[in-house]
Amino acid sequence: MKIVFHGVGGAFAPQEQFNSGAFIQDEHELKDSDVFLIDVGTDARHSLAEEGVTVDQIKGVFITHLHADHVGGLEWLAFATYFHPKADKPFLYVMEDLLEQLLEMTQPGLGSIKEIHATLRTYFNIIVMKRAESFQWRTLRITPLPNMHVYDDGLLVPGYGLSIYNNETELKTLYSGDTMMFSNLVLAYDDHDIIYHDCETLPFHSGVHAHYEDLRELPDEIREKMYLYHYADNGAFDALGDGFGGFLPKGQKFDV
């Protein structure tokens, strides 16, 4: 099993980095593989095509949170699979506290095919997930972990990272999603073999993402297994020199 980063950029990243997002493929060769998406952002149509993913390969999607750079491509994926002669109806894994808002925000576009009174459920097999609940994808046990991203009127906006455990290889992977520094995900760092972490590289600290300068303060044994994505410009920092696994280039793939 492989995880591939088809986009690595944050909101202010150069266009060629694309919105951050990853997919898991079953086989060593993509052409023989089913694909599971972690998020489907606004750029996904272009970034997935650049990696050679075809719509009929996409069998599942997990949504980490509801910002457009993570769900803005859902309407494209819905229509693309619905009208593709060989595509299956993808499974869409959505946390219980995200579902109602996701249904509301996608209805205007997806409901435009009036003769079928379409909703998100028309295009996806929706699996509603509860906190602390895991699901199986091929050889992987995937467990959503609550993180901390932004506040709206003093309330925390729900978001999730992923703990991914391969039952065959026993490799344990942590994918942060979008999270503030020192969220509860810190408690999971020691328990994972490799960490893919969002990383803000702007001159200012927005407070809604972990900033590079804060991540750099983590212990050596954590930094050395941590790879960074969701950055704007990595030229100002030397991730390898600072003991990280490095900044993820677009298209990088790893065992998962």
Secondary structure, 3 states (H helix, E strand, C coil): CEEEEEECECCCCCHHHCECEEEEECCCCHHHCCEEEECCCCCHHHHHHHCCCCHHHEEEEECCCCCHHHHCCHHHHHHHHHCCCCCCCCEEEEEHHHHHHHHHHHHHHHCCCHHHCCCHHHHCEEEEECCCCCEEECCEEEEEEECCCCEECCEECCCEEEEEEECCCCCEEEECCCCCCCCHHHHHCCCCCEEEEECECCCCCCCCCCEHHHHCCCCHHHHCCEEEECECCCCCCCCCCCCCCEECCCCCEEEC
